[in-house]
Amino acid sequence: MFKITEFTEVHLATFTKREETHGDEKVAAVSVTLELTGANTLLDAIDPAIRHALYKAVEGQDQLPGVEPATTVLRCNSFEKHTLSAAHEGWSLAVDDGIDETKPMLFGGCKVDRLVVEAKQGGSIVLRFRVGTSDLDAERLGMLHGHSMWITLLPPEKKPDAIDGSAEGYERDRQRAAEDGQGDLLDPDSPEAALADAVGRTPEPEFDGHGGPDDDGSAHPNAARGKDWPFPTGGAATDEEIRAQREQEELEAGMAQSIAAAGVTEKRTRRGRAAAGVE
């Protein structure tokens, strides 16, 4: 994909003012043809096959292990230029005059097309491309008149994919997460997922140990079952007994999860997944 991520010097070849129809309105627009001179490796961003189609390495040159040989020799000297079919919509063009520290001018909604390569012997190229936009005002229009300017040319930001709850969607999300080093978080039975769930869990309220409300007015979880539940002594539960009961409940819950993970019970739904078809 052709893009210029760092400010690079280009030269203005042509400047054309025109109009575009937006609905029922005519709006001012402009098209500029820009020239960029650089190494033929610039072609790799457009299509890695182009450079090797136009150039080859010097025959008999020494090759270093793990290093691709430089491709500096034209395969054919009979072509003046090569027209490429690449075209992009919605790009953003930032223009800096390179004179002072003023903020670059940004042009949105640009169309990039008419890429032409002039391949030169020795491994350098001249890349020409057209940029058209109607995102204009008088001040920014003046930035496009300079013979030389510094630009970046970036694609639109990728929008998040719609949530896919299908098996195929889950597998695709798992592979993407694995590439980002978060694959284990998609497995609800993994230690990483359990840790993430524990960190995000709301802490349980502290109680006074007697089955009644504590200082913040919240009721003990066992208050509705009677003050002596589940202790057979007939007295109110102490803090130590409540803590022991909670540990027992957590142990039973962990055993149930282990049994479920082993396939004894029905496999549970993946945590955090939306129903299929929800966008």
Secondary structure, DSSP 8 states (H G I E B T S, - for coil): ---EEEEEEEEEEEEEEEEEEETTEEEEEEEEEEEEEEEGGGGGGT-HHHHHHHEEE-TT----TT----EEEES-SS-S-EE----EEEEEEEEE-SSSS---EEEEEEEEEEEEEEE-TTSEEEEEEEEEE----HHHHHHTT-SEEEEEEE-----------SHHHHHHHHHHHHHTT-GGGG-TTSHHHHHHHHHHS-------SSSS--TT----TTGGG-TTTT-TTSS---HHHHHHHHHHHHHHHHHHHHHHHTTSS-----TT---TT--
